[in-house]
Amino acid sequence: MIRTLAHVEAVIVVNDGSTDRTGELAKDAGAIVIDNGRNIGLGRSIRRGYQEAVGMDYDIVVQLDADGQYDPDEIPKLVKPIVDGEADMVLGSRLDNLMYDMPGMKRFGNRAFTWVLRRFTGQDVNDGQTGFRAMKREVLETALPTSEFSYTQEMIIKVAKEGWRIKSVPIHFYERYDGESRLFRSSFMFALKGWAIILRTWRDYHPLRFFGLPGLLLVLLGLVDFLYVLFYYVGTGSISERMPTLILGVVVFLSGMQLFFAGMLADMIKTHKRDDRKRS
């Protein structure tokens, strides 16, 4: 806490329903404490902290986890690219400077998520799950997380899609002081929910592709099915034996059309919202 205050003007601590003296000790150390009263989850807690930071009207907001795995003395490394005008959001990249033996499956999952995020965004993302990041206040205002589960992937995609610049800088990553994370008990569930967040965020920014491409595929499959029945009819003069196939083709075709037009409608709504935001 003291080491963090040496590099920033204010520290915000979100106490997510802990039953120990977290809030009391943080206040005694000089932090602004937001007490959730009960456990509301990582994503919502991070959002509350970010909203408080935006309201304080500082130029740059730095976030780091409070479990001792990040070094507060590296805050200037994250802030420097923003001050120098090289980036709008800076991610602390852990994976090449691990100070402990991270489990192989976790390391693989982090690199897999990072690869996907880099492909989605086209930005300098070398660690998509890092909890050590800095950003301009204006960036934060356009990229507040909505997921109750997490925030890491969602915010990176939002920042990139809103046109902000992302830069990664290497930082050191240490073993958790208590040895175990209480946020994610299952690596499988973490991966499943993480992919769901990525897909949902991509859907919000590219609805026409998200809905339209599968819709077009279903339309084509329905047409192929229809042509198959048509050729059968030309050859035999009857479609009675292929009636179930024809009905299936019609259902697939209509479903595809619904998906495609849903994508067009969602894309139109997204465009209007973006234009309204620019005018305001």
Order of alpha helices (4+ residues) and beta strands (2+ residues): alpha-beta-alpha-beta-alpha-beta-alpha-beta-alpha-beta-alpha-alpha-beta-alpha-alpha-alpha
